[in-house]
Amino acid sequence: MLLTTAAYFSFLAAVFFAYWLAARYRLGALAVVLFANYFFYARWDLVYLAIIPVASTCDFLIGHAIQRSSRPGLRRLLVTLSIGLNVGLIASVKYLPILPWVLPLALSFYAFQSLTYTIDIYRRDAKPAVSYLAYLASASFFPTTVAGPITRIASLLPQWSKREMLSPQNGGKALFLIGLGLVKKLLIADFLAENLVNRVFDLPKLYSGAEVLAGVYGYALQLYYDFSGYSDIAIGSALLLGITLPRNFNRPYAAQNISDFWRRWHISFSNWLRDYLYFSLPGLRSRWKIFAYLNLVITMVIGGLWHGAGWTFLVWGAWHGIGLAAHRWWQAWHGNPKLTLTTGARILCAIGTFHFVLIGWIFFRAASVAVAWDIIYQITSGTVSFANISPAFALVALFAAAAHYVPQRWYDGGLQLYCRFPYYAQAAAIAALAVAIRYVAGSGSAPFIYSRF
């Protein structure tokens, strides 16, 4: 059930009305959410109705067992058991062809979210859920199922106890985010993909260096608008139920350095890698400072391989890991300076960081390392032709690039203006947007890029 389809929004509307009708009764509201979660999974395959409840129940019991135990060895054994269970789910998605039925759904996002629960309890950063039903609803919360944001279960659990009805402000914000996400996905990301990006990455040797470079720029924009569009729809969907999910993007291509980029891009994933992988690797407390740099590379390589079992993802992860390690070394060498840059210097830093990221995206998107090198070769060939770049593609790409750098206050102003409209005007705006999208983009929608991760 794609989050851009009429089927999804019919489902969301039904869940919305059922949830708020039952909201005065906590158990009733949780039952509605849990039914919605499992219905969402069952739309992919009924087998998930066995996998997800069993896996969630195991982690729920393991969390309580860890909390009750005071023996370090037993606690480590239990948290290792949870890690093995959830990593096994990830492996079944990515590396075991004998389980083809798990491929349509990104179970790895479920596993990452579930691991926050048992690891937080093991570290004594959180306590086990008191309510089994609340835990099940949190672990499989349907807006985060396909591609995040990866939400810590400890932050979801308290939100089910709230009794407040949905405020007009939050309702307006939810609709605004959903509408914005649809525009990002259907009018920008899908358009860029279909009108140049896919062709360039499939057969780069057929295009001039200028056209290939335009395709690579287009992919950077496509990936951002596709993924941030999904995040907006997911966050808006949850907000309609009174649940707040973490922000996932913050103008990443405006980053001043590679560390800043990872504070802005897929924020919930980068925070997960930092808190649950990087800080868990050995050697950080050693007097050998090399581990601080080596573990950055290891973390990003693992993050790359999480996206898929291929050399392209390994290269992408290593590229970012080396970049992060080099930036940290530069900061340590210069005493972690607090730099005050001029506007021109900030622009140059942002341009340099963006192109560093762009090289990584070539390997991330390419079907193989050989294709990635073909793309780089074509870009550096110096051949110039714009015959395959349509005016519509250029216009959409320029608009997308400009919109990415819109100041935050402009976005906040637009949101506040929309929220001040009466509910019927907000609904009319969303309906008009849906009609416009149907007219411009048609009825088809490509799957979200990150749904396969």
C-alpha positions as CSV (number, residue, x, y, z in Angstrom):
1,M,0.0,0.0,0.0
2,L,2.0,3.0,-1.3
3,L,1.6,6.1,0.8
4,T,0.8,8.1,-2.4
5,T,-2.3,6.1,-3.5
6,A,-6.0,6.6,-3.0
7,A,-6.1,3.2,-1.2
8,Y,-3.7,4.5,1.5
9,F,-5.6,7.7,2.1
10,S,-8.9,5.8,2.3
11,F,-7.2,3.6,4.8
12,L,-5.8,6.6,6.7
13,A,-9.2,8.3,6.8
14,A,-10.9,5.1,8.2
15,V,-8.2,4.8,10.9
16,F,-8.5,8.5,11.7
17,F,-12.2,8.4,12.4
18,A,-12.1,5.0,14.2
19,Y,-9.2,6.2,16.4
20,W,-10.7,9.4,17.6
21,L,-14.1,7.7,18.2
22,A,-12.3,5.3,20.5
23,A,-9.8,7.9,21.9
24,R,-11.6,8.3,25.2
25,Y,-10.8,4.7,26.0
26,R,-7.0,4.1,25.9
27,L,-7.4,0.4,25.2
28,G,-9.9,1.0,22.4
29,A,-7.6,3.5,20.7
30,L,-4.6,1.2,21.0
31,A,-6.7,-1.7,19.5
32,V,-7.6,0.5,16.5
33,V,-3.9,1.4,15.9
34,L,-2.8,-2.2,16.3
35,F,-5.5,-3.5,13.9
36,A,-4.4,-0.7,11.4
37,N,-0.7,-1.7,11.8
38,Y,-1.4,-5.4,11.1
39,F,-3.8,-4.6,8.3
40,F,-1.1,-2.5,6.7
41,Y,1.4,-5.4,6.9
42,A,-1.2,-7.9,5.7
43,R,-1.7,-5.9,2.5
44,W,1.8,-7.0,1.6
45,D,1.5,-10.6,2.7
46,L,-0.5,-12.5,5.3
47,V,2.7,-14.1,6.6
48,Y,3.6,-10.8,8.3
49,L,0.7,-11.4,10.7
50,A,2.8,-14.2,12.1
51,I,6.3,-12.7,11.8
52,I,5.7,-9.2,13.3
53,P,3.6,-10.2,16.4
54,V,6.0,-13.0,17.3
55,A,9.1,-10.8,16.9
56,S,7.5,-8.0,18.8
57,T,6.4,-10.4,21.6
58,C,9.9,-11.7,21.9
59,D,11.4,-8.3,22.3
60,F,8.7,-7.3,24.8
61,L,9.6,-10.3,27.0
62,I,13.3,-9.9,26.5
63,G,13.0,-6.2,27.6
64,H,11.3,-7.2,30.9
65,A,13.8,-10.0,31.5
66,I,16.8,-7.6,31.0
67,Q,15.2,-5.1,33.4
68,R,14.6,-7.8,36.1
69,S,18.1,-9.3,35.8
70,S,21.1,-7.9,37.8
71,R,23.6,-10.4,36.3
72,P,25.8,-8.7,33.6
73,G,26.3,-11.9,31.8
74,L,22.7,-12.7,31.5
75,R,21.8,-9.2,30.5
76,R,24.4,-9.3,27.7
77,L,23.0,-12.7,26.6
78,L,19.5,-11.4,26.4
79,V,20.3,-8.2,24.5
80,T,22.4,-10.3,22.1
81,L,19.4,-12.5,21.6
82,S,17.3,-9.5,20.7
83,I,20.0,-8.2,18.3
84,G,20.3,-11.7,16.7
85,L,16.5,-11.8,16.2
86,N,16.3,-8.4,14.6
87,V,19.4,-8.7,12.5
88,G,18.0,-12.0,11.3
89,L,15.0,-10.1,10.0
90,I,17.2,-7.7,8.2
91,A,19.3,-10.6,6.7
92,S,16.1,-12.3,5.6
93,V,15.2,-9.2,3.7
94,K,18.5,-8.5,2.1
95,Y,20.6,-11.7,1.8
96,L,18.4,-14.8,1.9
97,P,16.8,-15.6,-1.5
98,I,15.0,-18.6,0.1
99,L,12.5,-16.1,1.7
100,P,11.2,-14.1,-1.3
101,W,8.0,-13.2,0.5
102,V,9.8,-10.7,2.7
103,L,11.2,-8.6,-0.1
104,P,8.2,-6.2,-0.7
105,L,8.4,-4.7,2.7
106,A,11.3,-2.9,4.4
107,L,11.4,-5.0,7.6
108,S,14.8,-3.6,8.3
109,F,13.1,-0.3,9.5
110,Y,10.9,-2.3,11.8
111,A,14.1,-4.1,13.1
112,F,16.0,-0.9,13.7
113,Q,13.1,0.6,15.6
114,S,12.6,-2.5,17.7
115,L,16.3,-2.6,18.6
116,T,16.0,0.8,20.2
117,Y,13.7,-0.7,22.8
118,T,15.9,-3.6,24.1
119,I,19.2,-1.7,23.8
120,D,17.9,1.3,25.7
121,I,16.7,-1.0,28.5
122,Y,20.0,-2.8,28.5
123,R,21.8,0.6,28.8
124,R,19.3,1.6,31.5
125,D,18.3,4.6,29.4
126,A,14.7,3.4,29.4
127,K,12.3,1.1,31.2
128,P,10.2,-1.7,29.7
129,A,6.7,-1.0,28.5
130,V,4.0,-1.6,31.1
131,S,1.3,-2.2,28.5
132,Y,1.8,-5.1,26.1
133,L,-0.7,-3.6,23.7
134,A,1.0,-0.2,23.7
135,Y,4.3,-1.9,22.9
136,L,2.9,-3.8,20.0
137,A,1.3,-0.7,18.6
138,S,4.6,1.2,18.9
139,A,6.8,-1.5,17.5
140,S,4.7,-1.9,14.3
141,F,3.3,1.7,13.9
142,F,2.2,1.8,10.3
143,P,3.5,5.3,9.2
144,T,7.1,4.3,10.0
145,T,6.9,0.8,8.4
146,V,8.1,1.4,4.9
147,A,11.0,3.9,5.3
148,G,11.0,5.4,8.8
149,P,11.5,7.8,10.4
150,I,13.2,5.4,12.8
151,T,11.4,6.3,16.0
152,R,12.7,5.2,19.4
153,I,10.0,3.1,21.1
154,A,10.7,4.9,24.4
155,S,9.5,8.1,22.8
156,L,6.4,6.5,21.3
157,L,5.1,4.7,24.4
158,P,4.2,7.8,26.5
159,Q,2.3,9.3,23.6
160,W,-0.4,6.7,23.7
161,S,-1.4,7.9,27.2
162,K,-2.4,11.4,26.1
163,R,-6.1,12.2,26.2
164,E,-6.1,15.4,24.3
165,M,-8.1,15.6,21.1
166,L,-6.4,16.7,17.9
167,S,-5.9,20.4,17.9
168,P,-6.7,22.5,14.8
169,Q,-3.1,23.6,14.7
170,N,-1.8,20.0,14.6
171,G,-4.6,18.9,12.2
172,G,-3.6,21.7,9.8
173,K,0.1,20.9,10.1
174,A,-0.6,17.2,9.4
175,L,-2.5,18.0,6.2
176,F,0.1,20.5,5.2
177,L,2.9,17.9,5.6
178,I,0.9,15.3,3.6
179,G,0.2,17.7,0.8
180,L,3.9,18.8,0.7
181,G,5.0,15.2,0.7
182,L,2.8,14.4,-2.3
183,V,4.2,17.4,-4.2
184,K,7.7,16.3,-3.5
185,K,7.2,12.7,-4.5
186,L,4.8,12.9,-7.4
187,L,5.5,16.3,-9.0
188,I,9.3,16.5,-8.5
189,A,11.0,13.1,-7.7
190,D,9.1,10.9,-10.0
191,F,9.2,13.5,-12.8
192,L,13.0,13.9,-12.6
193,A,13.4,10.1,-12.5
194,E,11.3,9.4,-15.6
195,N,12.5,12.3,-17.7
196,L,16.3,11.8,-17.5
197,V,17.7,10.2,-14.4
198,N,16.7,6.6,-15.0
199,R,17.9,6.7,-18.6
200,V,21.3,8.2,-17.7
201,F,22.0,5.6,-15.0
202,D,20.9,2.7,-17.1
203,L,22.9,3.6,-20.3
204,P,25.4,6.4,-19.4
205,K,27.5,5.9,-22.6
206,L,24.6,7.1,-24.8
207,Y,24.7,10.6,-23.3
208,S,27.1,13.5,-23.4
209,G,29.1,14.4,-20.4
210,A,26.8,17.4,-19.8
211,E,23.7,15.3,-19.9
212,V,25.1,12.7,-17.6
213,L,26.1,15.4,-15.1
214,A,22.5,16.8,-15.4
215,G,21.2,13.3,-14.7
216,V,23.4,13.0,-11.6
217,Y,22.3,16.4,-10.3
218,G,18.8,15.2,-11.0
219,Y,19.3,12.0,-9.0
220,A,20.5,14.0,-6.0
221,L,17.3,16.0,-6.1
222,Q,15.1,13.0,-6.9
223,L,16.5,11.1,-3.9
224,Y,16.0,14.0,-1.5
225,Y,12.5,14.8,-2.7
226,D,11.5,11.2,-2.8
227,F,12.7,10.3,0.7
228,S,11.8,13.6,2.4
229,G,8.4,13.4,0.7
230,Y,7.8,10.0,2.2
231,S,8.9,11.3,5.6
232,D,6.5,14.3,5.4
233,I,3.6,12.0,4.6
234,A,4.5,9.6,7.4
235,I,5.0,12.4,10.0
236,G,1.7,14.0,8.9
237,S,-0.2,10.6,9.0
238,A,1.1,10.0,12.6
239,L,0.2,13.6,13.6
240,L,-3.4,13.0,12.5
241,L,-3.5,10.4,15.3
242,G,-1.8,12.8,17.8
243,I,1.5,11.1,17.5
244,T,4.7,13.1,17.0
245,L,7.5,11.5,14.9
246,P,11.0,12.9,14.7
247,R,12.1,15.2,12.0
248,N,14.1,13.4,9.3
249,F,15.6,16.1,7.0
250,N,16.9,19.6,7.4
251,R,18.0,21.1,4.0
252,P,20.9,18.6,3.8
253,Y,22.5,20.1,0.6
254,A,23.1,23.3,2.5
255,A,25.5,21.5,4.8
256,Q,28.9,23.1,5.4
257,N,30.8,19.9,5.8
258,I,30.2,16.1,5.7
259,S,29.5,15.9,9.4
260,D,27.0,18.7,9.1
261,F,25.4,16.7,6.1
262,W,24.8,13.7,8.3
263,R,23.2,15.9,11.0
264,R,20.7,17.0,8.3
265,W,20.2,13.9,6.0
266,H,18.0,11.0,7.2
267,I,18.5,12.3,10.7
268,S,16.8,9.3,12.4
269,F,19.1,6.8,10.6
270,S,22.3,8.8,11.2
271,N,21.3,9.2,14.9
272,W,20.7,5.4,15.1
273,L,24.1,4.6,13.6
274,R,25.8,7.0,16.0
275,D,24.0,5.9,19.2
276,Y,23.5,2.2,18.6
277,L,26.4,1.2,16.4
278,Y,29.3,3.7,16.6
279,F,29.2,4.0,20.4
280,S,28.9,0.2,20.7
281,L,32.1,-0.5,18.8
282,P,35.2,-1.3,20.8
283,G,38.2,1.0,21.2
284,L,36.5,4.4,21.7
285,R,37.6,4.6,25.3
286,S,41.1,3.4,24.4
287,R,44.1,5.8,24.5
288,W,44.6,4.9,20.8
289,K,42.7,7.7,19.0
290,I,42.9,5.8,15.8
291,F,39.7,3.9,16.9
292,A,37.7,7.1,16.8
293,Y,38.4,7.4,13.1
294,L,38.4,3.7,12.2
295,N,35.0,3.2,13.9
296,L,33.5,6.0,11.8
297,V,34.6,4.1,8.6
298,I,33.3,0.8,10.0
299,T,30.0,2.4,11.0
300,M,29.4,3.9,7.6
301,V,30.5,0.7,5.7
302,I,27.9,-1.2,7.8
303,G,25.4,1.5,7.0
304,G,26.2,1.2,3.3
305,L,25.8,-2.6,3.4
306,W,22.5,-2.3,5.2
307,H,21.2,-0.7,2.0
308,G,22.1,-3.8,0.1
309,A,24.7,-6.5,-0.5
310,G,26.7,-4.9,-3.3
311,W,30.1,-3.3,-3.9
312,T,28.4,-0.1,-4.8
313,F,26.9,0.3,-1.3
314,L,30.2,-0.7,0.3
315,V,32.0,2.0,-1.7
316,W,29.3,4.5,-0.8
317,G,29.6,3.7,2.9
318,A,33.4,3.8,2.8
319,W,33.4,7.1,0.9
320,H,31.3,8.7,3.6
321,G,33.2,7.0,6.4
322,I,36.5,8.3,5.1
323,G,35.0,11.7,4.7
324,L,33.7,11.8,8.2
325,A,37.0,10.5,9.6
326,A,39.0,13.1,7.6
327,H,36.8,15.9,8.9
328,R,37.1,14.8,12.5
329,W,40.9,14.5,12.1
330,W,41.0,18.1,10.6
331,Q,39.0,19.4,13.6
332,A,41.2,17.6,16.1
333,W,44.4,18.8,14.3
334,H,43.2,22.4,14.5
335,G,41.9,22.2,18.1
336,N,38.2,21.9,17.1
337,P,38.0,25.6,16.0
338,K,34.7,27.5,16.1
339,L,34.9,29.1,12.7
340,T,33.0,32.2,11.7
341,L,32.7,32.0,7.9
342,T,31.8,34.8,5.5
343,T,28.8,34.3,3.3
344,G,31.0,33.5,0.4
345,A,33.0,31.0,2.4
346,R,29.8,29.3,3.5
347,I,28.6,29.0,0.0
348,L,31.9,27.5,-1.2
349,C,31.8,25.0,1.7
350,A,28.3,24.0,0.8
351,I,29.2,23.6,-2.8
352,G,32.2,21.5,-2.0
353,T,30.2,19.3,0.5
354,F,27.4,18.8,-2.0
355,H,29.8,17.6,-4.7
356,F,31.5,15.2,-2.3
357,V,28.0,13.8,-1.5
358,L,27.2,13.7,-5.2
359,I,30.2,11.4,-6.0
360,G,28.8,9.0,-3.3
361,W,25.3,9.2,-4.9
362,I,26.8,7.9,-8.2
363,F,27.9,4.7,-6.6
364,F,24.7,4.5,-4.5
365,R,22.4,4.6,-7.6
366,A,24.6,2.8,-10.1
367,A,23.8,-0.9,-10.9
368,S,27.5,-1.8,-10.5
369,V,30.8,-0.2,-9.8
370,A,31.6,-0.5,-13.5
371,V,28.5,1.5,-14.4
372,A,29.5,4.1,-11.8
373,W,32.9,4.5,-13.4
374,D,31.3,4.8,-16.8
375,I,29.2,7.7,-15.4
376,I,32.3,9.4,-13.9
377,Y,34.2,8.9,-17.2
378,Q,31.4,10.5,-19.2
379,I,31.2,13.5,-16.9
380,T,34.9,14.1,-17.2
381,S,34.9,13.5,-21.0
382,G,34.1,17.1,-21.6
383,T,31.4,16.3,-24.3
384,V,28.7,18.8,-24.4
385,S,25.2,18.3,-25.7
386,F,21.8,19.1,-24.3
387,A,19.6,17.3,-26.8
388,N,18.2,14.9,-24.2
389,I,17.5,17.5,-21.6
390,S,13.9,18.7,-22.0
391,P,12.9,22.3,-21.0
392,A,10.4,20.7,-18.6
393,F,13.2,18.7,-16.9
394,A,15.4,21.8,-16.6
395,L,12.6,23.8,-15.2
396,V,11.6,21.2,-12.6
397,A,15.2,20.7,-11.5
398,L,15.8,24.4,-11.1
399,F,12.6,24.8,-9.1
400,A,13.5,21.8,-6.9
401,A,17.0,23.2,-6.3
402,A,15.7,26.6,-5.4
403,A,13.0,25.2,-3.1
404,H,15.5,23.1,-1.2
405,Y,17.3,26.3,-0.1
406,V,14.2,28.2,0.9
407,P,14.8,29.8,4.3
408,Q,13.2,27.9,7.2
409,R,11.2,31.0,8.1
410,W,9.5,30.9,4.7
411,Y,8.4,27.4,5.3
412,D,7.2,28.2,8.8
413,G,5.3,31.2,7.4
414,G,3.5,29.1,4.8
415,L,2.6,26.4,7.4
416,Q,1.2,29.0,9.8
417,L,-0.8,30.6,7.0
418,Y,-2.3,27.3,6.0
419,C,-3.1,26.4,9.6
420,R,-5.0,29.7,10.0
421,F,-7.4,28.7,7.2
422,P,-10.7,27.2,8.4
423,Y,-10.9,23.4,8.2
424,Y,-13.1,23.5,5.1
425,A,-10.6,25.7,3.3
426,Q,-7.7,23.4,4.3
427,A,-9.7,20.4,3.0
428,A,-10.5,22.2,-0.3
429,A,-6.8,23.0,-0.8
430,I,-5.8,19.4,-0.3
431,A,-8.6,18.3,-2.7
432,A,-7.5,20.8,-5.3
433,L,-3.9,19.6,-4.9
434,A,-5.0,16.0,-5.4
435,V,-6.8,16.9,-8.6
436,A,-3.8,18.9,-9.9
437,I,-1.5,16.0,-9.2
438,R,-3.8,13.6,-10.9
439,Y,-3.9,15.9,-13.9
440,V,-0.2,16.6,-14.1
441,A,1.4,13.3,-12.8
442,G,-1.3,10.8,-13.8
443,S,-2.5,7.9,-11.8
444,G,0.8,6.1,-11.6
445,S,3.4,6.4,-8.8
446,A,6.8,4.8,-8.6
447,P,7.6,3.0,-5.2
448,F,9.5,5.1,-2.7
449,I,13.2,4.6,-3.2
450,Y,13.9,3.7,0.4
451,S,11.0,1.2,0.5
452,R,13.5,-1.4,-0.8
453,F,15.9,-0.8,2.1
